[in-house]
């Protein structure tokens, strides 16, 4: 079941943040891409276009998985068509530049992206906790597993 926001329901995506060890890696990578002038907002290009586009654009976010744990999200702004150098049409998921840290939530490895209902999404961390030193991964997972973090 989807949580209603105003008159529309929304859904989220969850995606592995390949090549990034921590949230700062994602922040740095997106800043470099925007500084190059190629994009004015962060864009994640993926092969498939989400079929639940309307629900995603009704307030959904892209939740990022780092080393098996969801740690951050970015609001999805729009979906663009992107044609690669190989001529193949892909989907550009345009994201809000603000990266919001979330409570750690373990996630098994998968390919591509998956839908994530608002009820199953980890809660946002308060902004004041965004730059605290991270707990060791095993402790963060254990706390998350028992609902304490």
N, C-alpha and C positions, 0 to 999 in steps of 0.2 A: 504494500500500500504506500502511496506517495503522500507526503505531507503537503497540505495546501498552503500556498503563499498567495494571499489575495484571492483572485479568481482562477489561478492556474496552479497546477502541480509542477514540481520540478524534480529532476533527477541529476545525479552527478556522474562523473567518470573517474576511474582510478587507473593510474598508469605508472609503470616502472620508470624511474628517473635513471636511465641507463648511463653509466659513466660517472655518475655523481655519488660521492660518499656521504655528503651532508648537504643541508639546505643552502649553505653558503656557496657551494659549487654551482647549484642551480642559479642562484642570484648573480654570481659572477658571469656565468655563461650567457644568461639572458641579457645582462648589461653590455657585454661585448658585442652581441649580435645587434642590439639596438644602436650602439655607438658606431657600428659599421655603416649605418644608414640604410641597410637592406630592409629592416622592419622598424616601424615607429612604436610598436607594442610587441610584447613577447608572443611568438607564434610557435605552436608545436604542430609539425606536419606529420600526418598519419595516412596510411594507405586507404583506410575505409572511412566513410562519412557516417557518423552516428545516425541510426534510423529514428531515434527518439529526439530529433533535433528540437522540436518545439518545447518539449519538457526540459531539455538541457538549457535552452536559451531563456527559460522562465525563472532563472535564478540559480542554475547549477554551477558547480565548480569542478575543476580538475584536481583530484587528490593525488599527490606525488608519493611514490614508494621509494625509500632509500634503504638499501641493504635489508630488504624484507620487512620494513616498517613504514607505514604512512606517517609522515612528519609535517607535511605542509599542503596547502591548497592555494589555487588561484581561481578567481571567478572567470567563467567563460563569457566573453563579450560577444563573439559571433563566430560563424563558420565560413571560411572563404574557400573558394576553389583555387587550387594551386597546381599548375602544370610543371612537372619536373623536367629536367634537361633531357630525360629519356622519352618525353612526350606523354607520359602517363599522368592522368588526372588524379590528384590527391586532395585531401581535406586539410586545410590550415585551421587549427583551433586557435583563435585569437584570444589571448588571456589578458586580464587586468594585470598591470605591472606589480601590484602589491601582492607579495607572497605572505600568506597568513599561516603561521605555525599552528599545528594541531597537536592534540594529545597523541602520543605514539600508539599506533594500532598495528599489530602484526598482520602481515599479508603474505601468503605463499606466492612463489614466482608464477608468472603467467606471461603469455605473449599478447601483444597489442594492448588494448584497454578493455575494461569491464565497466558495466553500469554499477552504481552505488546509490542505494536509496538514502534519503536524508536520515532515516532512523538508524541506519547502519554506519553512517559517517562519524568519524571521531570529532569530538568537540574542539572548537578553537581554543588555543591557549590565550590567556590575557596578554595584551601587548607588552606589559611589563615583564613577562616571562620569556619573551622572544629571544633574548640574548643571554639567558642564564647558561651556565656551563651544563652540557648534556650529561645525563646519568649514563653509567655504563649500559651498553645495549642489553645485556642479560637482565639487569635490574629493571630497566624500563619495560622490557617485555613482560617480566614477572608481575610488575605492578599493573600493567595494562590487562593482563590475563585475569587478574582477580578484581578488576574494576576500580583500582585506586589511582589510576593516572589516566 
